[in-house]
Amino acid sequence: MKTIIFVFGTRPEIIKLAPIILEMKKKDSDYKVLLCNTEQQKELSNQTLAYFGLKADYNLDCMRENQTLLEVQSRILTSIDKVFKENKIDAVIVQGDTMTVLCGALTGFYHKIPVFHVEAGLRSYDIYEPFPEEVMRQMTSRVAELHFAPTGVNREALIRENIQPDKIHVVGNTVIDALSCLSDEVVENSRQFFSEKQIIIDDKLVLITAHRRENHGKRIDHIIDAIKYLAEKYNDHTFVIPVHPNPNVHDKIYERLSKYENIKLLPPLDYPNLVYLMKNAKLILSDSGGIQEEAPTFGCPVLVMRYETERKEGIEAGVSKLVGADFDKIIEESEKILSRGKSETRLTAKNPYGDGKSAIKIEQIIREYFDGKV
């Protein structure tokens, strides 16, 4: 039996790791699965674990108010190290590009334990867009033993960085697997949730998320200006914003947008409720990475409020567009969709990020790795 530790700390990491965790837990005679939550997003991460019926074996409570990147890195590294010293671990699995990912990978490397990187090979090639994630994922690639790349584009990026091709496996993105976990009961619960909030879910729904560090400061002001303009011009549309708790975002959004009746400000949503909005939205404005991958499954166009994206497949497939925090671009591209009926703007392109079978592929590759076949 192999002891596999999953290290995560944010909601997107859990969403994308949950299908693999559940797949490996099915094979409990082969794997002992340990779940280590740094609680980089404490409330969101534990909420999302519960949705998948999971509970962390270790909760590290690593976040403090207004701490610097250096401070959070040192705290996460020290906390994870204690967990590794308490267990004989055969492999560590991390997902994506957060501080938790980098620290989990580094701790595995320092203990000479193989690191398996899920969602490997995403690149913007601008170390400050997204910041600090672009550097974190590149650094993780240097110590990973297996690289699970969502697409061929990601594989080629890794090969250009001299990663051995036989260590790279194109498996699709596990976020598509996670979408299949939504039962009819969960969908009905989400419908009731928004009904109780008196939020009408119809063909004139706009979903907006904004949280990335590089969009703090002046950029979030430009984004808010654009939202105000759109809400005033398209006052028959409902704009739903799950507001990130970071005060750099939260305070400005509530201060400037709370007075609009057709703008609904909500606390961060649990995973099924967010998916319910994506499924029903006419348009999504977001700086999120995961939403760029999930929305094409529902045919919903996404305007990416970033200047660079490591998810270029969606841009090339025409399912998303880069608009940055540029007021004019956000308005121009939004109006192309909001001025038309929802049925006229649905996307028909196949989701370029996966087929919903990534977790099965990843488990099989890990099994073969321990059998000496890869």
C-alpha positions, 0 to 999 in steps of 0.5 A: 500500500502506498501512502499518498498525501494531497496538499491543498488550501484553496477552493479551486485546488479542492474542486480539481483534486476531489475527483482524483481523491475519490478515485483513489479512495475507491482503491483503499487496498492500494492507497492510504490517502492523506488530506492536508489542508493549509487553509489558505482559503479557510472557509471556502476550502472546508466548505468545498471539502464537505460538498465532496464528502471529504474531510482533511486529516490535517488542518494547518490554519496558516493564514493571518491578516495582512501577512506578506507573501514571504510570511505566508510561505514560511508559515505554510512550509513549516506547517507542512514539514511537521505533517511530513515528519509524522508520516511515511509518505510515498508521493505528494500530489499538488494541483495548480499554482498557489502558494500551497502548491509551491510549498507542498512541492518544495516540502516533497522535494526536501524530503526526497518524496516524488511530487505529482503535479496536476494541471501542469504546464500552464504558462503566461510567460509573464512573471507578473501576470498572474502574480505570483502564480506564474512563477509558482507553477514554473518552480513547481515544474522543476521539482515534479516527478510526474506532470499531468498536463491538461492539454497538448499545448501544456505538454509542449510548454514543459518540453520546451523547458527541458522536462523529460517527455516521458514524465509528461502525461496529457490527461485533460482537466479534472475540473470537468470531472468535478462537474459530473458530481452535481446530482439532481438534488444538488441542482434543486438545492441551488435553485432554492438557494437563489430563490430564497435570496430573491435572485431571479435566474433567467436568460438575463443573468450576468455572473461576475467574479474578481479577486486576483492580486494583480487586479487590486488597486486601480484595476479593480476601480476600472472593473467596477466602473465598467460594471456600473455602466453595464448595470445602468444601461442593461437595467433589465439584467441581473448582475450577480457578484460573489464578493471575495473576502479580501478587503482590497476587493470586498470593501470597494465593491460594496462601497460602490455597487451595493446601491444598485437594485439589479446588482446582487452582492453575495458572500463567496458561494459554495461550489454547486451554487457557483456552477448553477450560476455558470450553467444559467448565465448569459455572460460571465466576466471573470479573472478566475482560471477555473471558470475559464475551463468550466464555462465552455461546458455550458456554452457560456461566453467568458470575458477574461478580465486579465491581460495574460492567460495561461489558458490560451486554448479557450481563447483559440477556440473562441469560448473566451476573450481577454479584456483585461481591466480595460473599461472600454474593452469590457464594455465593448465585448459585453455589449456584443452579448448583452444586446442580443438574446441568450439563445443567440450567443450560446457557444457551440465549440467543444470544451477544449479542457477535458472529457470528464475522465481525467481522474481515472487516467491519472490514477492509472498513470500513478499505479503504473509509476509505482509498478515501474511501468512509467 
